[in-house]
Amino acid sequence: MSRNNFRHSFTTDPDDVARYLEALLEGFRDRKLTFRSQQRKVALEPAGVMDMSIETSARKGRVRVTLAFSWAEEEGPVVPQLPLGGPFPGR
């Protein structure tokens, strides 16, 4: 498992699910998502254009709703590269 992988499953009620979704909403607005369990903590910074998918299924009396979000990680500030050997801007 890489350093940013995180999985946490549990049984809860609709009110707790709503609280988790509200925390996700706040994290997306702040551009910082933090996930914690007893063993791990992972911080992500969503940015730029994102892909989102919503899937629902029902089988043998069980219903599943899956939300997925993905984006490209930013590499940090872009530093313009000057061509080697000139011409140099402003000279």
Secondary structure as GFF3:
##gff-version 3
##sequence-region A 1 91
A	DSSP	alpha_helix	14	30	.	.	.	ID=ss1
A	DSSP	beta_strand	33	36	.	.	.	ID=ss2
A	DSSP	beta_strand	41	44	.	.	.	ID=ss3
A	DSSP	beta_strand	50	59	.	.	.	ID=ss4
A	DSSP	beta_strand	62	71	.	.	.	ID=ss5
###
